[in-house]
Amino acid sequence: MKMVKKDKINGDSLGTGRRKTAVARVRVRPGTGKISVNGRPLEEFFPTVQHQNQVTQTLSAVGASSSVDVSARVSGGGLTGQAGAVRLALARAMVSHNEENFQPLRDEDFLTRDSRMKERKKYGLHGARRGTQFSKR
């Protein structure tokens, strides 16, 4: 089930990740270890250390922290969802970059999609599951 996605023009490795309502598209190319998210440095886009670590632990799991440049485009959701989406997209892009990265990323659960999303509102209900208020008279 190893999907390899490469850019047809310059050969960059691509990956798409989703979490809650956030969607991230990541591009990985050989480089010096720069990470940019929506055109801004990682530390500026994700100010909390927890979110920064969530993104960078994928690179440290395969030992590529200083050998690749990462460019991510992320939209939708909040910061936590966006960080999770970038993490999955980066893991998928690293598998496209080098097939040997699959097993270490799989073992540490970086390639598993977190399927928890908000349940949709249903017709005739006040929310996803809340029904109408009971009226005695």
JOQUI-V812269 format. One line per field, one symbol per residue. ss: DSSP state (H for helix, E for strand, C for the rest). phi: phi as a letter, one per 40 degrees, with the letter a starting at -180 (. if undefined). burial: # if it has 9 or more other ideal C-beta (glycine too) atoms within 8 Angstrom, else .. A space follows every 50 residues. Layout:
ss=???
phi=???
burial=???
//
This chain:
ss=CCCCCECCCCCCEEEEEEECCEEEEEEEEECCCCEEECCEEHHHHCCCHH HHHHHHHHHHHHCCCCCEEEEEEEECCCHHHHHHHHHHHHHHHHHHHCCC HHHHHHHCCCCCCCCCCCCCCCCCCCCCCCCCCCCCC
phi=.ccbbbcccbgccbabbbafbcbbbbbbbdabhcbbbfgbcdcccbcccd cccccccccccbgbcbbbbbbbbbaggbcccccccccccccccccccacc ccccccccgcccccccbccccccgbcacbcccccbcb
burial=....###....#########.########...#.###...##..##.... ##.######.##.#...###.###..#...#################... ##.###...##.............#..#.........
//
